Amino acid sequence: METTSRVGAQAPAAEGGQQLPSVRRTVDGYLRAPFPWYGLDEAFTGPRWLMQVGTTSDGAVEHGSIGHGDEPSLRGETGSGEPREKFAVVVTVAAQPSRRTADGTGLLEATSVSSAAWLAGVGLLSFTWPGQMDHSLRDDWLEQQTETAWALADDLDGPEWSRLSLPVDGAAASFHYRESEFGWVLAGTTGAGVHLGAYGRGMSAYGLGFAPIKDITAYA
């Protein structure tokens, strides 16, 4: 899946309560998507926040992430005596066949449940690395773990994954699920033209449900 990510951290409000342009641009990225965004359903009553949007090489929005709960910090930066954050991130991926780029010069890979699983696995890695590891070794560790996440996502019927049934749009849906020392990852699909990935830690995946987001601007 050939995409580029646009990270959109929230900016502080300007004087008078108006949001700064960087926040509006972040929301605009989500608004450009031709598919519905998903988050946790109404059973979750905690904070929700925008994370990032991924685009294809020709600028089309293809996937994005919505955070729920505590905004996570890197695990390696958290002392062992401090509580770990409780969060879950939902990744929405447009279900797309293999297709030509807008200029006709290239071919974009099809998206699948494996795409959602890989994005979720890499997303979890972005907030975790062994606390005893020297910072200079982190790039090598991330590269190795990213390759592992890709291999796992490409083998969803393998022994590392189990099945988990969770509600999507109020109906039970089957997800591929795995746990690691860093947290959990799951991936499945919907009947709304999108695949779903999710990852988190400190918050059990077993009680989660997913629903389309009615107003994405409320998350900014």
Secondary structure by P-SEA (a helix, b strand, c coil): ccbbbbbbccccccccccccaaaaaaaaaaaaccbbbbccccccccbbbbcccccccccccccccccccccccccccccccbbbbbbbbbbbbccccccccccccbbbbbbcaaaaaaaaaaaaaaacccccccccaaaaaaaaaaaaaaaaaaccccccbbbbbbbcccbbbbbbbbbcccbbbbbbcccccbbbbbcccccccccbbbbccccccccc
